[in-house]
C-alpha cells in the first residue's frame, strides 16, 4: 500500500504532501525524500525540467486526494487555511531563505538571535523554526539572548572554550552586578578560581541588587524567563556548594525553586527567614484568580512549613520585597553558611 512505510507524523512529510496537492509539483530534498521516492516508484511523479523537481502524473493526480484522506486526515483543514495566497511554513521559509541566500554576508556570526531569525525567515518572531528547516541553514546556533546576572565579591572566573577568561571580581569592583550574555555563556566550559560557600538564587530583581551579601556568597537573579540559563550555570558549581532559593512565598516562588532543582540537577533549599511570620498580618496579599504569575492561586498539597501552611489555607501570599529593609535579614543569610 502506498505510504505505509512513510512517517506521516513527520512535519516535513506532512507539509510536502499538502504542498504537492496544492502546487502539483514537489522538490526533492533530504527531509521529504522518502515520500518523493515512493511516489516515483509508484509512477505518481514524473521528472520536471529542473533538477530534483517532480510533477504529479495523471495517476498521481487521481490518487493523491484519497492518499491524503487516509494518511493525513487533517489535510483539508490545512488547505482551507491556505486559500488564496496562503503559504505553508516550509513554503514561506523556502521563499525567504532562497532570496536571502543570494545576498548572504560572508562574515555571518555563528550565533544569531532566535527571534530575529524567525522573523526574517518565517515572518513571525514567535513561530518556532522547525528542526528540518534549521538544518537547511549554514552551521548556525540560535540564541534567545537572555542574560545571567551575578553578584558577589569572590575571585571567581568563568573559563571559555578557547582559553579566554571572564574575571568576575574585576567586573564586581566596577559594577553592581556581572551581566553575562547568553551567547558568551554558551562558550564557558568551567568555573575556576575561588568558589562560593553558598549560592543564593533570588527572584525579585530589586532584592537581588540591593541585598547586603556576606563574603563568600554568590547571588544569582532568577527571573522566570531566565531559569534554564541559571540552571546551566549552577551545574558548573560542585555539588558540595549548597544552593538556597530566596523567593516570594507564593505558588510561583515554589515552582521556581522546583524548576531550578530540576534544571541544575542539584538539591535546593528554600530560604524562609524566621521573622517573616511577623509580616503576615500587615503585608500578606490575597492570591489572584490567575493560575500562574506573581501571586497566583496556590496549587498542590498543603506544605508542612508553618508560615506556608498558614498562607496556603488562608489563600494569601507574601512578597519578599519588604524584607529588604529588615536589619535581621543579613544575619539570617549569614547563618545559612554556618
Beta strands, then each sheet from edge to edge (+ up, - down):
strand 1: 25-27
strand 2: 45-47
strand 3: 53-56
strand 4: 111-113
strand 5: 141-143
strand 6: 147-151
strand 7: 156-160
strand 8: 165-167
strand 9: 178-181
strand 10: 188-193
strand 11: 198-202
strand 12: 217-221
strand 13: 242-246
strand 14: 269-270
strand 15: 285-286
strand 16: 316-317
sheet 1: 1+ 3- 2+
sheet 2: 4+ 5+
sheet 3: 9+ 6- 12+ 11+ 13+ 14+
sheet 4: 8+ 7- 10+
sheet 5: 15+ 16-
end
